[in-house]
Amino acid sequence: MLKQLIEELSTIALTEYDAQVSYEVRAARATASQGLALLDELDKLETAG
């Protein structure tokens, strides 16, 4: 049981790390105008749903 818990926590930690690295890479490559355009798209989806 403890082994399963450690494996689960490890999986979660690795997933979160991968997401953070992916975010940082995208943020480094993107421009402010691209970010604002993405936020506009998300706002449209939120209000439409």
C-alpha positions in Angstrom: 0.0 0.0 0.0 2.8 2.4 0.9 4.6 1.5 -2.4 1.4 2.4 -4.4 1.1 5.7 -2.6 4.8 6.6 -3.3 4.3 5.6 -7.0 1.2 7.7 -7.2 2.9 10.8 -5.7 5.9 10.3 -8.0 3.6 10.2 -11.0 1.9 13.4 -9.9 5.2 15.2 -9.2 6.6 14.2 -12.7 3.4 15.3 -14.4 3.4 18.7 -12.7 7.1 19.1 -13.5 6.5 18.3 -17.2 3.6 20.8 -17.2 5.8 23.5 -15.6 8.6 23.0 -18.1 6.2 23.0 -21.0 4.7 26.3 -19.8 8.1 27.9 -19.4 9.2 26.9 -22.9 6.0 28.2 -24.4 6.3 31.4 -22.4 9.8 32.0 -23.5 8.9 31.6 -27.2 5.6 33.5 -27.2 5.0 37.2 -27.5 2.7 39.4 -25.4 0.2 39.7 -28.3 0.0 36.0 -28.7 -0.7 35.6 -25.0 -3.4 38.3 -25.2 -5.0 36.6 -28.2 -5.1 33.3 -26.3 -6.8 35.0 -23.4 -9.4 36.5 -25.7 -10.1 33.0 -27.2 -10.5 31.6 -23.7 -12.9 34.4 -22.7 -15.0 33.7 -25.8 -15.2 30.0 -24.9 -16.1 30.8 -21.3 -18.9 33.1 -22.2 -20.2 30.8 -24.9 -20.3 27.8 -22.6 
